[in-house]
Amino acid sequence: MNNDEAVLNSTPALAVMFRLQWEEVQQAWVLLYPEGMVKLNGSAGEIIKRLDGQKTVIALIAELEKDFETTGLQNDVLAFLEIANKQGWVKT
């Protein structure tokens, strides 16, 4: 199994030290943590708010493509999850 296959079958969740919250003033999703806050762009917020530790990345991509009536999101989602994992926002 290559790395993309492993990630596609993983069930990521938000790391324990982070909390996702909608900030009305900023009109954006943010990740709150003890030392501060990360403002997420729209795509990142849509991905992170769906991470529940139960849903596979394959299911997440399918849900996003259905909700936004598009296709071809796999590479973008995988790229974001790689960044989120390196930042420690997400655990798989």
PDB file of N, CA, C and O in Angstrom:
ATOM      1  N   MET A   1       0.856  -1.182   0.000  1.00  0.00           N
ATOM      2  CA  MET A   1       0.000   0.000   0.000  1.00  0.00           C
ATOM      3  C   MET A   1       0.896   1.237   0.000  1.00  0.00           C
ATOM      4  O   MET A   1       1.769   1.381   0.856  1.00  0.00           O
ATOM      5  N   ASN A   2       0.671   2.131  -0.971  1.00  0.00           N
ATOM      6  CA  ASN A   2       1.493   3.340  -0.982  1.00  0.00           C
ATOM      7  C   ASN A   2       0.960   4.347   0.039  1.00  0.00           C
ATOM      8  O   ASN A   2      -0.085   4.132   0.653  1.00  0.00           O
ATOM      9  N   ASN A   3       1.689   5.441   0.208  1.00  0.00           N
ATOM     10  CA  ASN A   3       1.336   6.417   1.230  1.00  0.00           C
ATOM     11  C   ASN A   3      -0.042   7.031   0.988  1.00  0.00           C
ATOM     12  O   ASN A   3      -0.814   7.202   1.932  1.00  0.00           O
ATOM     13  N   ASP A   4      -0.366   7.371  -0.285  1.00  0.00           N
ATOM     14  CA  ASP A   4      -1.686   7.940  -0.570  1.00  0.00           C
ATOM     15  C   ASP A   4      -2.799   6.967  -0.199  1.00  0.00           C
ATOM     16  O   ASP A   4      -3.816   7.375   0.361  1.00  0.00           O
ATOM     17  N   GLU A   5      -2.613   5.678  -0.508  1.00  0.00           N
ATOM     18  CA  GLU A   5      -3.625   4.671  -0.148  1.00  0.00           C
ATOM     19  C   GLU A   5      -3.788   4.595   1.363  1.00  0.00           C
ATOM     20  O   GLU A   5      -4.906   4.497   1.867  1.00  0.00           O
ATOM     21  N   ALA A   6      -2.672   4.639   2.086  1.00  0.00           N
ATOM     22  CA  ALA A   6      -2.738   4.587   3.550  1.00  0.00           C
ATOM     23  C   ALA A   6      -3.507   5.788   4.086  1.00  0.00           C
ATOM     24  O   ALA A   6      -4.343   5.644   4.979  1.00  0.00           O
ATOM     25  N   VAL A   7      -3.227   6.969   3.546  1.00  0.00           N
ATOM     26  CA  VAL A   7      -3.924   8.177   3.991  1.00  0.00           C
ATOM     27  C   VAL A   7      -5.402   8.099   3.617  1.00  0.00           C
ATOM     28  O   VAL A   7      -6.258   8.449   4.430  1.00  0.00           O
ATOM     29  N   LEU A   8      -5.717   7.650   2.409  1.00  0.00           N
ATOM     30  CA  LEU A   8      -7.112   7.563   1.969  1.00  0.00           C
ATOM     31  C   LEU A   8      -7.934   6.643   2.857  1.00  0.00           C
ATOM     32  O   LEU A   8      -9.136   6.853   3.017  1.00  0.00           O
ATOM     33  N   ASN A   9      -7.307   5.633   3.434  1.00  0.00           N
ATOM     34  CA  ASN A   9      -8.019   4.690   4.299  1.00  0.00           C
ATOM     35  C   ASN A   9      -7.932   5.051   5.779  1.00  0.00           C
ATOM     36  O   ASN A   9      -8.507   4.360   6.620  1.00  0.00           O
ATOM     37  N   SER A  10      -7.220   6.125   6.101  1.00  0.00           N
ATOM     38  CA  SER A  10      -7.098   6.540   7.498  1.00  0.00           C
ATOM     39  C   SER A  10      -8.358   7.280   7.943  1.00  0.00           C
ATOM     40  O   SER A  10      -9.178   7.690   7.121  1.00  0.00           O
ATOM     41  N   THR A  11      -8.492   7.441   9.247  1.00  0.00           N
ATOM     42  CA  THR A  11      -9.651   8.123   9.825  1.00  0.00           C
ATOM     43  C   THR A  11      -9.157   9.274  10.711  1.00  0.00           C
ATOM     44  O   THR A  11      -9.167   9.162  11.937  1.00  0.00           O
ATOM     45  N   PRO A  12      -8.729  10.371  10.094  1.00  0.00           N
ATOM     46  CA  PRO A  12      -8.142  11.475  10.865  1.00  0.00           C
ATOM     47  C   PRO A  12      -9.158  12.196  11.752  1.00  0.00           C
ATOM     48  O   PRO A  12     -10.363  12.186  11.505  1.00  0.00           O
ATOM     49  N   ALA A  13      -8.613  12.816  12.789  1.00  0.00           N
ATOM     50  CA  ALA A  13      -9.419  13.614  13.710  1.00  0.00           C
ATOM     51  C   ALA A  13      -8.597  14.826  14.126  1.00  0.00           C
ATOM     52  O   ALA A  13      -7.374  14.835  13.988  1.00  0.00           O
ATOM     53  N   LEU A  14      -9.262  15.823  14.624  1.00  0.00           N
ATOM     54  CA  LEU A  14      -8.591  17.004  15.145  1.00  0.00           C
ATOM     55  C   LEU A  14      -7.760  16.597  16.359  1.00  0.00           C
ATOM     56  O   LEU A  14      -8.235  15.851  17.215  1.00  0.00           O
ATOM     57  N   ALA A  15      -6.537  17.076  16.436  1.00  0.00           N
ATOM     58  CA  ALA A  15      -5.673  16.777  17.577  1.00  0.00           C
ATOM     59  C   ALA A  15      -6.301  17.329  18.859  1.00  0.00           C
ATOM     60  O   ALA A  15      -6.990  18.349  18.834  1.00  0.00           O
ATOM     61  N   VAL A  16      -6.058  16.656  19.961  1.00  0.00           N
ATOM     62  CA  VAL A  16      -6.715  16.952  21.236  1.00  0.00           C
ATOM     63  C   VAL A  16      -6.510  18.395  21.694  1.00  0.00           C
ATOM     64  O   VAL A  16      -7.430  18.996  22.248  1.00  0.00           O
ATOM     65  N   MET A  17      -5.334  18.957  21.477  1.00  0.00           N
ATOM     66  CA  MET A  17      -5.070  20.301  22.010  1.00  0.00           C
ATOM     67  C   MET A  17      -5.733  21.428  21.206  1.00  0.00           C
ATOM     68  O   MET A  17      -5.652  22.595  21.591  1.00  0.00           O
ATOM     69  N   PHE A  18      -6.387  21.079  20.092  1.00  0.00           N
ATOM     70  CA  PHE A  18      -7.036  22.082  19.259  1.00  0.00           C
ATOM     71  C   PHE A  18      -8.543  21.998  19.371  1.00  0.00           C
ATOM     72  O   PHE A  18      -9.112  20.930  19.598  1.00  0.00           O
ATOM     73  N   ARG A  19      -9.180  23.154  19.205  1.00  0.00           N
ATOM     74  CA  ARG A  19     -10.642  23.209  19.176  1.00  0.00           C
ATOM     75  C   ARG A  19     -11.037  24.048  17.970  1.00  0.00           C
ATOM     76  O   ARG A  19     -10.531  25.152  17.773  1.00  0.00           O
ATOM     77  N   LEU A  20     -11.946  23.509  17.168  1.00  0.00           N
ATOM     78  CA  LEU A  20     -12.447  24.216  15.998  1.00  0.00           C
ATOM     79  C   LEU A  20     -13.625  25.081  16.411  1.00  0.00           C
ATOM     80  O   LEU A  20     -14.520  24.630  17.124  1.00  0.00           O
ATOM     81  N   GLN A  21     -13.616  26.319  15.959  1.00  0.00           N
ATOM     82  CA  GLN A  21     -14.695  27.237  16.331  1.00  0.00           C
ATOM     83  C   GLN A  21     -14.935  28.219  15.191  1.00  0.00           C
ATOM     84  O   GLN A  21     -13.993  28.679  14.546  1.00  0.00           O
ATOM     85  N   TRP A  22     -16.208  28.536  14.949  1.00  0.00           N
ATOM     86  CA  TRP A  22     -16.560  29.570  13.970  1.00  0.00           C
ATOM     87  C   TRP A  22     -16.420  30.928  14.637  1.00  0.00           C
ATOM     88  O   TRP A  22     -17.004  31.160  15.695  1.00  0.00           O
ATOM     89  N   GLU A  23     -15.661  31.817  14.038  1.00  0.00           N
ATOM     90  CA  GLU A  23     -15.488  33.179  14.540  1.00  0.00           C
ATOM     91  C   GLU A  23     -16.314  34.120  13.675  1.00  0.00           C
ATOM     92  O   GLU A  23     -15.947  34.424  12.540  1.00  0.00           O
ATOM     93  N   GLU A  24     -17.416  34.570  14.220  1.00  0.00           N
ATOM     94  CA  GLU A  24     -18.337  35.427  13.477  1.00  0.00           C
ATOM     95  C   GLU A  24     -17.662  36.706  13.013  1.00  0.00           C
ATOM     96  O   GLU A  24     -17.854  37.125  11.871  1.00  0.00           O
ATOM     97  N   VAL A  25     -16.875  37.333  13.879  1.00  0.00           N
ATOM     98  CA  VAL A  25     -16.220  38.594  13.548  1.00  0.00           C
ATOM     99  C   VAL A  25     -15.315  38.439  12.324  1.00  0.00           C
ATOM    100  O   VAL A  25     -15.271  39.315  11.461  1.00  0.00           O
ATOM    101  N   GLN A  26     -14.593  37.312  12.259  1.00  0.00           N
ATOM    102  CA  GLN A  26     -13.677  37.079  11.148  1.00  0.00           C
ATOM    103  C   GLN A  26     -14.346  36.355   9.977  1.00  0.00           C
ATOM    104  O   GLN A  26     -13.765  36.228   8.900  1.00  0.00           O
ATOM    105  N   GLN A  27     -15.586  35.878  10.205  1.00  0.00           N
ATOM    106  CA  GLN A  27     -16.300  35.102   9.193  1.00  0.00           C
ATOM    107  C   GLN A  27     -15.433  33.944   8.697  1.00  0.00           C
ATOM    108  O   GLN A  27     -15.281  33.714   7.498  1.00  0.00           O
ATOM    109  N   ALA A  28     -14.869  33.221   9.681  1.00  0.00           N
ATOM    110  CA  ALA A  28     -13.966  32.124   9.331  1.00  0.00           C
ATOM    111  C   ALA A  28     -13.928  31.096  10.457  1.00  0.00           C
ATOM    112  O   ALA A  28     -14.198  31.404  11.618  1.00  0.00           O
ATOM    113  N   TRP A  29     -13.582  29.854  10.077  1.00  0.00           N
ATOM    114  CA  TRP A  29     -13.296  28.830  11.064  1.00  0.00           C
ATOM    115  C   TRP A  29     -11.887  29.077  11.590  1.00  0.00           C
ATOM    116  O   TRP A  29     -10.989  29.446  10.834  1.00  0.00           O
ATOM    117  N   VAL A  30     -11.702  28.871  12.888  1.00  0.00           N
ATOM    118  CA  VAL A  30     -10.386  29.006  13.491  1.00  0.00           C
ATOM    119  C   VAL A  30     -10.102  27.780  14.346  1.00  0.00           C
ATOM    120  O   VAL A  30     -11.013  27.134  14.863  1.00  0.00           O
ATOM    121  N   LEU A  31      -8.825  27.481  14.480  1.00  0.00           N
ATOM    122  CA  LEU A  31      -8.377  26.452  15.407  1.00  0.00           C
ATOM    123  C   LEU A  31      -7.819  27.173  16.620  1.00  0.00           C
ATOM    124  O   LEU A  31      -6.875  27.956  16.515  1.00  0.00           O
ATOM    125  N   LEU A  32      -8.412  26.902  17.767  1.00  0.00           N
ATOM    126  CA  LEU A  32      -7.932  27.498  19.005  1.00  0.00           C
ATOM    127  C   LEU A  32      -7.030  26.497  19.712  1.00  0.00           C
ATOM    128  O   LEU A  32      -7.308  25.298  19.721  1.00  0.00           O
ATOM    129  N   TYR A  33      -5.952  26.993  20.303  1.00  0.00           N
ATOM    130  CA  TYR A  33      -5.041  26.156  21.077  1.00  0.00           C
ATOM    131  C   TYR A  33      -4.460  27.026  22.186  1.00  0.00           C
ATOM    132  O   TYR A  33      -4.577  28.250  22.125  1.00  0.00           O
ATOM    133  N   PRO A  34      -3.833  26.422  23.203  1.00  0.00           N
ATOM    134  CA  PRO A  34      -3.394  27.201  24.365  1.00  0.00           C
ATOM    135  C   PRO A  34      -2.544  28.426  24.037  1.00  0.00           C
ATOM    136  O   PRO A  34      -2.652  29.441  24.725  1.00  0.00           O
ATOM    137  N   GLU A  35      -1.711  28.359  23.017  1.00  0.00           N
ATOM    138  CA  GLU A  35      -0.824  29.474  22.707  1.00  0.00           C
ATOM    139  C   GLU A  35      -1.407  30.470  21.718  1.00  0.00           C
ATOM    140  O   GLU A  35      -0.787  31.498  21.450  1.00  0.00           O
ATOM    141  N   GLY A  36      -2.584  30.190  21.170  1.00  0.00           N
ATOM    142  CA  GLY A  36      -3.130  31.128  20.207  1.00  0.00           C
ATOM    143  C   GLY A  36      -4.235  30.584  19.345  1.00  0.00           C
ATOM    144  O   GLY A  36      -5.076  29.802  19.787  1.00  0.00           O
ATOM    145  N   MET A  37      -4.213  31.027  18.073  1.00  0.00           N
ATOM    146  CA  MET A  37      -5.300  30.713  17.162  1.00  0.00           C
ATOM    147  C   MET A  37      -4.745  30.648  15.745  1.00  0.00           C
ATOM    148  O   MET A  37      -3.825  31.385  15.390  1.00  0.00           O
ATOM    149  N   VAL A  38      -5.323  29.748  14.935  1.00  0.00           N
ATOM    150  CA  VAL A  38      -5.005  29.650  13.512  1.00  0.00           C
ATOM    151  C   VAL A  38      -6.287  29.927  12.747  1.00  0.00           C
ATOM    152  O   VAL A  38      -7.279  29.218  12.914  1.00  0.00           O
ATOM    153  N   LYS A  39      -6.270  30.963  11.904  1.00  0.00           N
ATOM    154  CA  LYS A  39      -7.424  31.254  11.060  1.00  0.00           C
ATOM    155  C   LYS A  39      -7.326  30.380   9.817  1.00  0.00           C
ATOM    156  O   LYS A  39      -6.306  30.382   9.126  1.00  0.00           O
ATOM    157  N   LEU A  40      -8.386  29.635   9.536  1.00  0.00           N
ATOM    158  CA  LEU A  40      -8.403  28.725   8.394  1.00  0.00           C
ATOM    159  C   LEU A  40      -9.098  29.376   7.210  1.00  0.00           C
ATOM    160  O   LEU A  40     -10.037  30.154   7.378  1.00  0.00           O
ATOM    161  N   ASN A  41      -8.627  29.050   6.008  1.00  0.00           N
ATOM    162  CA  ASN A  41      -9.367  29.510   4.838  1.00  0.00           C
ATOM    163  C   ASN A  41     -10.616  28.640   4.698  1.00  0.00           C
ATOM    164  O   ASN A  41     -10.781  27.670   5.437  1.00  0.00           O
ATOM    165  N   GLY A  42     -11.477  28.973   3.775  1.00  0.00           N
ATOM    166  CA  GLY A  42     -12.754  28.269   3.637  1.00  0.00           C
ATOM    167  C   GLY A  42     -12.608  26.782   3.389  1.00  0.00           C
ATOM    168  O   GLY A  42     -13.315  25.978   3.997  1.00  0.00           O
ATOM    169  N   SER A  43     -11.696  26.405   2.503  1.00  0.00           N
ATOM    170  CA  SER A  43     -11.498  24.988   2.185  1.00  0.00           C
ATOM    171  C   SER A  43     -10.997  24.213   3.398  1.00  0.00           C
ATOM    172  O   SER A  43     -11.486  23.123   3.697  1.00  0.00           O
ATOM    173  N   ALA A  44     -10.027  24.780   4.085  1.00  0.00           N
ATOM    174  CA  ALA A  44      -9.461  24.115   5.271  1.00  0.00           C
ATOM    175  C   ALA A  44     -10.534  23.926   6.340  1.00  0.00           C
ATOM    176  O   ALA A  44     -10.610  22.870   6.967  1.00  0.00           O
ATOM    177  N   GLY A  45     -11.358  24.947   6.546  1.00  0.00           N
ATOM    178  CA  GLY A  45     -12.439  24.840   7.524  1.00  0.00           C
ATOM    179  C   GLY A  45     -13.425  23.744   7.173  1.00  0.00           C
ATOM    180  O   GLY A  45     -13.871  22.996   8.043  1.00  0.00           O
ATOM    181  N   GLU A  46     -13.768  23.649   5.883  1.00  0.00           N
ATOM    182  CA  GLU A  46     -14.708  22.613   5.442  1.00  0.00           C
ATOM    183  C   GLU A  46     -14.135  21.211   5.644  1.00  0.00           C
ATOM    184  O   GLU A  46     -14.867  20.281   5.982  1.00  0.00           O
ATOM    185  N   ILE A  47     -12.845  21.065   5.442  1.00  0.00           N
ATOM    186  CA  ILE A  47     -12.213  19.753   5.654  1.00  0.00           C
ATOM    187  C   ILE A  47     -12.154  19.437   7.146  1.00  0.00           C
ATOM    188  O   ILE A  47     -12.609  18.377   7.577  1.00  0.00           O
ATOM    189  N   ILE A  48     -11.599  20.347   7.925  1.00  0.00           N
ATOM    190  CA  ILE A  48     -11.381  20.072   9.351  1.00  0.00           C
ATOM    191  C   ILE A  48     -12.684  19.839  10.094  1.00  0.00           C
ATOM    192  O   ILE A  48     -12.737  18.986  10.980  1.00  0.00           O
ATOM    193  N   LYS A  49     -13.734  20.570   9.758  1.00  0.00           N
ATOM    194  CA  LYS A  49     -14.984  20.393  10.503  1.00  0.00           C
ATOM    195  C   LYS A  49     -15.614  19.018  10.268  1.00  0.00           C
ATOM    196  O   LYS A  49     -16.498  18.604  11.017  1.00  0.00           O
ATOM    197  N   ARG A  50     -15.162  18.316   9.232  1.00  0.00           N
ATOM    198  CA  ARG A  50     -15.691  16.980   8.935  1.00  0.00           C
ATOM    199  C   ARG A  50     -14.838  15.850   9.516  1.00  0.00           C
ATOM    200  O   ARG A  50     -15.225  14.684   9.429  1.00  0.00           O
ATOM    201  N   LEU A  51     -13.699  16.173  10.099  1.00  0.00           N
ATOM    202  CA  LEU A  51     -12.824  15.131  10.649  1.00  0.00           C
ATOM    203  C   LEU A  51     -13.364  14.684  12.004  1.00  0.00           C
ATOM    204  O   LEU A  51     -13.379  15.454  12.964  1.00  0.00           O
ATOM    205  N   ASP A  52     -13.803  13.441  12.067  1.00  0.00           N
ATOM    206  CA  ASP A  52     -14.417  12.947  13.298  1.00  0.00           C
ATOM    207  C   ASP A  52     -13.729  11.707  13.864  1.00  0.00           C
ATOM    208  O   ASP A  52     -14.179  11.160  14.871  1.00  0.00           O
ATOM    209  N   GLY A  53     -12.653  11.260  13.236  1.00  0.00           N
ATOM    210  CA  GLY A  53     -11.965  10.068  13.709  1.00  0.00           C
ATOM    211  C   GLY A  53     -12.667   8.778  13.346  1.00  0.00           C
ATOM    212  O   GLY A  53     -12.194   7.697  13.697  1.00  0.00           O
ATOM    213  N   GLN A  54     -13.792   8.871  12.646  1.00  0.00           N
ATOM    214  CA  GLN A  54     -14.567   7.706  12.220  1.00  0.00           C
ATOM    215  C   GLN A  54     -14.589   7.579  10.701  1.00  0.00           C
ATOM    216  O   GLN A  54     -14.522   6.480  10.150  1.00  0.00           O
ATOM    217  N   LYS A  55     -14.683   8.715  10.047  1.00  0.00           N
ATOM    218  CA  LYS A  55     -14.836   8.766   8.592  1.00  0.00           C
ATOM    219  C   LYS A  55     -13.461   8.632   7.933  1.00  0.00           C
ATOM    220  O   LYS A  55     -12.498   9.275   8.353  1.00  0.00           O
ATOM    221  N   THR A  56     -13.379   7.792   6.900  1.00  0.00           N
ATOM    222  CA  THR A  56     -12.136   7.676   6.159  1.00  0.00           C
ATOM    223  C   THR A  56     -11.949   8.911   5.272  1.00  0.00           C
ATOM    224  O   THR A  56     -12.899   9.640   4.987  1.00  0.00           O
ATOM    225  N   VAL A  57     -10.721   9.123   4.852  1.00  0.00           N
ATOM    226  CA  VAL A  57     -10.441  10.232   3.951  1.00  0.00           C
ATOM    227  C   VAL A  57     -11.189  10.031   2.633  1.00  0.00           C
ATOM    228  O   VAL A  57     -11.645  11.001   2.028  1.00  0.00           O
ATOM    229  N   ILE A  58     -11.318   8.796   2.189  1.00  0.00           N
ATOM    230  CA  ILE A  58     -12.097   8.510   0.967  1.00  0.00           C
ATOM    231  C   ILE A  58     -13.531   9.014   1.139  1.00  0.00           C
ATOM    232  O   ILE A  58     -14.071   9.666   0.244  1.00  0.00           O
ATOM    233  N   ALA A  59     -14.145   8.717   2.276  1.00  0.00           N
ATOM    234  CA  ALA A  59     -15.519   9.162   2.545  1.00  0.00           C
ATOM    235  C   ALA A  59     -15.586  10.683   2.670  1.00  0.00           C
ATOM    236  O   ALA A  59     -16.547  11.303   2.214  1.00  0.00           O
ATOM    237  N   LEU A  60     -14.586  11.275   3.275  1.00  0.00           N
ATOM    238  CA  LEU A  60     -14.516  12.729   3.414  1.00  0.00           C
ATOM    239  C   LEU A  60     -14.498  13.394   2.040  1.00  0.00           C
ATOM    240  O   LEU A  60     -15.238  14.347   1.798  1.00  0.00           O
ATOM    241  N   ILE A  61     -13.655  12.894   1.147  1.00  0.00           N
ATOM    242  CA  ILE A  61     -13.561  13.451  -0.200  1.00  0.00           C
ATOM    243  C   ILE A  61     -14.903  13.311  -0.920  1.00  0.00           C
ATOM    244  O   ILE A  61     -15.365  14.255  -1.559  1.00  0.00           O
ATOM    245  N   ALA A  62     -15.520  12.151  -0.818  1.00  0.00           N
ATOM    246  CA  ALA A  62     -16.826  11.927  -1.455  1.00  0.00           C
ATOM    247  C   ALA A  62     -17.867  12.901  -0.909  1.00  0.00           C
ATOM    248  O   ALA A  62     -18.669  13.444  -1.669  1.00  0.00           O
ATOM    249  N   GLU A  63     -17.854  13.123   0.402  1.00  0.00           N
ATOM    250  CA  GLU A  63     -18.805  14.047   1.023  1.00  0.00           C
ATOM    251  C   GLU A  63     -18.582  15.480   0.526  1.00  0.00           C
ATOM    252  O   GLU A  63     -19.540  16.180   0.200  1.00  0.00           O
ATOM    253  N   LEU A  64     -17.332  15.909   0.470  1.00  0.00           N
ATOM    254  CA  LEU A  64     -17.024  17.255  -0.011  1.00  0.00           C
ATOM    255  C   LEU A  64     -17.438  17.428  -1.473  1.00  0.00           C
ATOM    256  O   LEU A  64     -18.018  18.448  -1.847  1.00  0.00           O
ATOM    257  N   GLU A  65     -17.136  16.425  -2.289  1.00  0.00           N
ATOM    258  CA  GLU A  65     -17.497  16.507  -3.708  1.00  0.00           C
ATOM    259  C   GLU A  65     -19.008  16.562  -3.894  1.00  0.00           C
ATOM    260  O   GLU A  65     -19.501  17.269  -4.772  1.00  0.00           O
ATOM    261  N   LYS A  66     -19.744  15.817  -3.071  1.00  0.00           N
ATOM    262  CA  LYS A  66     -21.206  15.837  -3.141  1.00  0.00           C
ATOM    263  C   LYS A  66     -21.743  17.192  -2.663  1.00  0.00           C
ATOM    264  O   LYS A  66     -22.559  17.817  -3.340  1.00  0.00           O
ATOM    265  N   ASP A  67     -21.278  17.638  -1.488  1.00  0.00           N
ATOM    266  CA  ASP A  67     -21.782  18.882  -0.912  1.00  0.00           C
ATOM    267  C   ASP A  67     -21.500  20.101  -1.792  1.00  0.00           C
ATOM    268  O   ASP A  67     -22.303  21.032  -1.845  1.00  0.00           O
ATOM    269  N   PHE A  68     -20.358  20.092  -2.483  1.00  0.00           N
ATOM    270  CA  PHE A  68     -19.981  21.239  -3.299  1.00  0.00           C
ATOM    271  C   PHE A  68     -20.171  20.994  -4.787  1.00  0.00           C
ATOM    272  O   PHE A  68     -19.730  21.782  -5.624  1.00  0.00           O
ATOM    273  N   GLU A  69     -20.841  19.875  -5.104  1.00  0.00           N
ATOM    274  CA  GLU A  69     -21.205  19.530  -6.480  1.00  0.00           C
ATOM    275  C   GLU A  69     -20.016  19.681  -7.435  1.00  0.00           C
ATOM    276  O   GLU A  69     -20.083  20.391  -8.439  1.00  0.00           O
ATOM    277  N   THR A  70     -18.926  18.987  -7.085  1.00  0.00           N
ATOM    278  CA  THR A  70     -17.717  19.025  -7.897  1.00  0.00           C
ATOM    279  C   THR A  70     -17.030  17.663  -7.845  1.00  0.00           C
ATOM    280  O   THR A  70     -17.483  16.758  -7.144  1.00  0.00           O
ATOM    281  N   THR A  71     -15.965  17.527  -8.570  1.00  0.00           N
ATOM    282  CA  THR A  71     -15.155  16.312  -8.549  1.00  0.00           C
ATOM    283  C   THR A  71     -13.687  16.715  -8.544  1.00  0.00           C
ATOM    284  O   THR A  71     -13.351  17.883  -8.734  1.00  0.00           O
ATOM    285  N   GLY A  72     -12.813  15.727  -8.321  1.00  0.00           N
ATOM    286  CA  GLY A  72     -11.379  15.966  -8.418  1.00  0.00           C
ATOM    287  C   GLY A  72     -10.745  16.646  -7.219  1.00  0.00           C
ATOM    288  O   GLY A  72      -9.726  17.321  -7.364  1.00  0.00           O
ATOM    289  N   LEU A  73     -11.326  16.483  -6.039  1.00  0.00           N
ATOM    290  CA  LEU A  73     -10.777  17.139  -4.850  1.00  0.00           C
ATOM    291  C   LEU A  73      -9.701  16.321  -4.132  1.00  0.00           C
ATOM    292  O   LEU A  73      -9.079  16.820  -3.194  1.00  0.00           O
ATOM    293  N   GLN A  74      -9.474  15.089  -4.550  1.00  0.00           N
ATOM    294  CA  GLN A  74      -8.573  14.205  -3.808  1.00  0.00           C
ATOM    295  C   GLN A  74      -7.185  14.822  -3.582  1.00  0.00           C
ATOM    296  O   GLN A  74      -6.702  14.830  -2.449  1.00  0.00           O
ATOM    297  N   ASN A  75      -6.543  15.331  -4.618  1.00  0.00           N
ATOM    298  CA  ASN A  75      -5.190  15.867  -4.457  1.00  0.00           C
ATOM    299  C   ASN A  75      -5.158  17.054  -3.509  1.00  0.00           C
ATOM    300  O   ASN A  75      -4.234  17.179  -2.705  1.00  0.00           O
ATOM    301  N   ASP A  76      -6.159  17.927  -3.593  1.00  0.00           N
ATOM    302  CA  ASP A  76      -6.212  19.092  -2.707  1.00  0.00           C
ATOM    303  C   ASP A  76      -6.418  18.669  -1.251  1.00  0.00           C
ATOM    304  O   ASP A  76      -5.775  19.204  -0.348  1.00  0.00           O
ATOM    305  N   VAL A  77      -7.312  17.713  -1.028  1.00  0.00           N
ATOM    306  CA  VAL A  77      -7.569  17.242   0.332  1.00  0.00           C
ATOM    307  C   VAL A  77      -6.324  16.561   0.899  1.00  0.00           C
ATOM    308  O   VAL A  77      -5.954  16.806   2.048  1.00  0.00           O
ATOM    309  N   LEU A  78      -5.682  15.717   0.112  1.00  0.00           N
ATOM    310  CA  LEU A  78      -4.464  15.045   0.578  1.00  0.00           C
ATOM    311  C   LEU A  78      -3.357  16.051   0.884  1.00  0.00           C
ATOM    312  O   LEU A  78      -2.642  15.906   1.876  1.00  0.00           O
ATOM    313  N   ALA A  79      -3.213  17.059   0.046  1.00  0.00           N
ATOM    314  CA  ALA A  79      -2.191  18.087   0.276  1.00  0.00           C
ATOM    315  C   ALA A  79      -2.478  18.841   1.577  1.00  0.00           C
ATOM    316  O   ALA A  79      -1.569  19.093   2.368  1.00  0.00           O
ATOM    317  N   PHE A  80      -3.743  19.198   1.792  1.00  0.00           N
ATOM    318  CA  PHE A  80      -4.084  19.905   3.037  1.00  0.00           C
ATOM    319  C   PHE A  80      -3.839  19.011   4.247  1.00  0.00           C
ATOM    320  O   PHE A  80      -3.277  19.470   5.242  1.00  0.00           O
ATOM    321  N   LEU A  81      -4.246  17.757   4.184  1.00  0.00           N
ATOM    322  CA  LEU A  81      -4.060  16.865   5.333  1.00  0.00           C
ATOM    323  C   LEU A  81      -2.580  16.660   5.643  1.00  0.00           C
ATOM    324  O   LEU A  81      -2.208  16.504   6.806  1.00  0.00           O
ATOM    325  N   GLU A  82      -1.741  16.659   4.624  1.00  0.00           N
ATOM    326  CA  GLU A  82      -0.297  16.546   4.863  1.00  0.00           C
ATOM    327  C   GLU A  82       0.205  17.752   5.652  1.00  0.00           C
ATOM    328  O   GLU A  82       0.968  17.604   6.607  1.00  0.00           O
ATOM    329  N   ILE A  83      -0.224  18.939   5.250  1.00  0.00           N
ATOM    330  CA  ILE A  83       0.156  20.162   5.969  1.00  0.00           C
ATOM    331  C   ILE A  83      -0.401  20.141   7.385  1.00  0.00           C
ATOM    332  O   ILE A  83       0.320  20.431   8.340  1.00  0.00           O
ATOM    333  N   ALA A  84      -1.686  19.799   7.531  1.00  0.00           N
ATOM    334  CA  ALA A  84      -2.336  19.781   8.844  1.00  0.00           C
ATOM    335  C   ALA A  84      -1.658  18.782   9.777  1.00  0.00           C
ATOM    336  O   ALA A  84      -1.526  19.034  10.975  1.00  0.00           O
ATOM    337  N   ASN A  85      -1.232  17.658   9.228  1.00  0.00           N
ATOM    338  CA  ASN A  85      -0.542  16.653  10.026  1.00  0.00           C
ATOM    339  C   ASN A  85       0.818  17.185  10.480  1.00  0.00           C
ATOM    340  O   ASN A  85       1.186  17.023  11.644  1.00  0.00           O
ATOM    341  N   LYS A  86       1.565  17.814   9.580  1.00  0.00           N
ATOM    342  CA  LYS A  86       2.878  18.381   9.923  1.00  0.00           C
ATOM    343  C   LYS A  86       2.749  19.490  10.963  1.00  0.00           C
ATOM    344  O   LYS A  86       3.626  19.653  11.811  1.00  0.00           O
ATOM    345  N   GLN A  87       1.660  20.250  10.899  1.00  0.00           N
ATOM    346  CA  GLN A  87       1.425  21.328  11.871  1.00  0.00           C
ATOM    347  C   GLN A  87       0.942  20.793  13.217  1.00  0.00           C
ATOM    348  O   GLN A  87       0.926  21.522  14.209  1.00  0.00           O
ATOM    349  N   GLY A  88       0.551  19.524  13.251  1.00  0.00           N
ATOM    350  CA  GLY A  88       0.044  18.932  14.484  1.00  0.00           C
ATOM    351  C   GLY A  88      -1.425  19.174  14.734  1.00  0.00           C
ATOM    352  O   GLY A  88      -1.926  18.870  15.816  1.00  0.00           O
ATOM    353  N   TRP A  89      -2.134  19.723  13.740  1.00  0.00           N
ATOM    354  CA  TRP A  89      -3.563  20.007  13.902  1.00  0.00           C
ATOM    355  C   TRP A  89      -4.390  18.738  13.882  1.00  0.00           C
ATOM    356  O   TRP A  89      -5.443  18.666  14.515  1.00  0.00           O
ATOM    357  N   VAL A  90      -3.912  17.728  13.151  1.00  0.00           N
ATOM    358  CA  VAL A  90      -4.687  16.523  12.884  1.00  0.00           C
ATOM    359  C   VAL A  90      -3.887  15.302  13.303  1.00  0.00           C
ATOM    360  O   VAL A  90      -2.665  15.258  13.157  1.00  0.00           O
ATOM    361  N   LYS A  91      -4.601  14.307  13.827  1.00  0.00           N
ATOM    362  CA  LYS A  91      -3.972  13.011  14.103  1.00  0.00           C
ATOM    363  C   LYS A  91      -4.686  11.949  13.291  1.00  0.00           C
ATOM    364  O   LYS A  91      -5.899  12.011  13.090  1.00  0.00           O
ATOM    365  N   THR A  92      -3.917  10.971  12.825  1.00  0.00           N
ATOM    366  CA  THR A  92      -4.523   9.916  12.013  1.00  0.00           C
ATOM    367  C   THR A  92      -4.523   8.604  12.769  1.00  0.00           C
ATOM    368  O   THR A  92      -4.994   7.592  12.250  1.00  0.00           O
TER     369      THR A  92
END
